[in-house]
Amino acid sequence: MEDLNLALATLSGSAPIPIESVMLRGRRLVVPEPLNGCPPSPENEAALEASLEVLRERGMNIQRGGIALDPVPFEYAAWLYRFWLPSLLRQLGGGTPLRMLAELKNHAVRRPTISRKVLALIAMMSLTGPFLAAAGRGRPARLAQLKREMSQTLGEEGVVVWHWSASVAPTTSTSGLTGSSGYTTVFNALGAPAAVVPTGMSREALPLAVQVAAAPGKDETVLAVCRAIEDAFGGWRPPPV
């Protein structure tokens, strides 16, 4: 966490946050329910429970539920479709919108201009976005309301400890979209500081981790909780060769 703290300080042009001054004892720790349709793997669930035990021993008060995050991925996906996707397509197309059919033909003859993963992401957003927008999702005011609700639930000292994905980390050879990015995009959408901290390795020697988040502006709380988890599990370690 010291490296991350220093990197954030360098990017912001400010002094590093004094993580050691953040007291965890007595703080509220909220554990949201898993996202609907994205149940975590048993190994991810075990990693979360082990991390909660570490933080319980540090004196944090654990509360399960009490914060509704399920609507956020849908609102954010619709917002991206409405406001971000058109700009992305123009940039990828060099000033004119990228044509999906033409790009599919480029992939068929092995002359793509964008990667398969980016193409899959654009296709998914193009297919689901209209339905979400038609249902009234993706309104900036709704995202702002969800952000206020999370901040009110957590207060000045609260923190969220949650899954970072539904599955363990994919291998570098995995193609396409895997697992669930919804767990991390929740906090991107809400403008909340968040970090993923390793907790060990899976049976297949792939990284296990949990995600820590707090109310906007409470970066030091996230770093302090991550540091406690990192100290307990040893932080990042190279996988066995």
ABEGO torsion letter per residue (X at the ends): XAAAAAAAAAAAGBBBBBAAABBABGBBBBBBBBBBGBBBBAAAAAAAAAAAAAAAAAGBBBBBEGBBAAAAAAAAAAAAAAAAAAAAAAAAAGGBBBBAAAAAAAAAAGBBABBAAAAAAAAAAAAAAAAAAAAGBGBAAAAAAAAAAAAAAAEAABBBBBBABABBBBBAABBEBBEBAAAAAAAAAAGBBBBBBBAEBBAAGBBBBBBBBBBBGAAAAAAAAAAAAAAAAGEBBBBBX
